[in-house]
Amino acid sequence: MKGSASTARRARRRWGQHFLADRRACQRIIEAFAPSAGDGVLEIGPGRGALTRLLAGAVRSLVAVEIDERLAEDLRRSLAGFPSVEVLPGDILETDLAGIARKLAPPGGRIRVIGNLPFSIATAVVQKLLRTAHLLSNALLMTQKEVAARLLADAGSREYGYISVLVALTCRGRPVLELPPGAFRPPPKVRASVIALEFPQSPALPLKVLDSVENLLKRAFAQRRKMLVNALRSLSPSPSPDFPAKLREMLRLCGAPENARPEQLTPGQYVELSRLLHDSPFL
C-alpha cells in the first residue's frame, strides 16, 4: 500500500497537478465562462471535477480530458448520472481535438474550452489550441501568472515572446482574474491567472502563413538579446554577404528600426517580415 501511495505522489508531481479547491473561486470561474444550454464544451485537466460538476447539466455536451487514469475513472463514476458528460483518460497534447470538436460542436458551430492547465505544459497546450482555432469560439484557461503574462504580453515588454505574437495573431486575449495559491490543493508556489481567448469566426491568417510566421518567431526569439539582423542570419541556406543589408531593408519596409531586437516588432510587423522573407531571392 505504501508503494502505491508513493507512486501516486510521484505521478502528481510529474503532471504538475494542483486541484481547484476553493468553491468561491470555482463559482467565479464558471460565472466568467457563462455556460449555456446549447454549448459543446471541452474541459482540459478536470482533476477532481470541481468545474466539471458545475458544468454538467448546464451545457449540451461536455468532454473532459484527464491525464491521470485513476482520477478519470473516479470522475466518470461520480458523473454517471449525466449522459451528456464524457470523461476521457489521456494527454491533451496527444488528443485529437478535431475529432472531439466534430462530436461536441452544434450544427454549424464551434466548441468552447475551459481548463486548469498544468503549468509545465501550458504554453504547449495553448499552441495546440491556436492551431485548431477554426474549431473554437472561445477558451477560459487557468495557468501560472507568469505564463499568462507571456501569453498576453504587448510588443516591447519583457514578457513578450513568440507565443505572445501567435496569440495576438490568432485570437483576442484578456485577463479575467487572479487566484492565490490557497485556491488549490496542494497549493502551488506561485499565483495563478485566468485568461480568456476569443477566436474570430474566420481565422485571421491562413494556417500556411501562420506556420511561416511561427518558424520566423522561433528563430528570432531563440536569440532575443541579439539584433534581428544577426538572429536571422541562419535563415539563408547559403549565407550571402548581402543578406544582412537585405534584412535591414526589410525591417525598414516593415516600419521597424534596422537594429531592432525581437521584442520590438509588433505581430503585424512579423507577418509582413515573414512575407518579405518568403519572397526574397536569398531564401
Summary of the structure (lengths in Angstrom):
residues: 283
radius of gyration: 21.3
end to end distance: 61.0
largest distance: 69.3
contacts: 880
relative contact order: 0.10
helix: 47%
strand: 18%
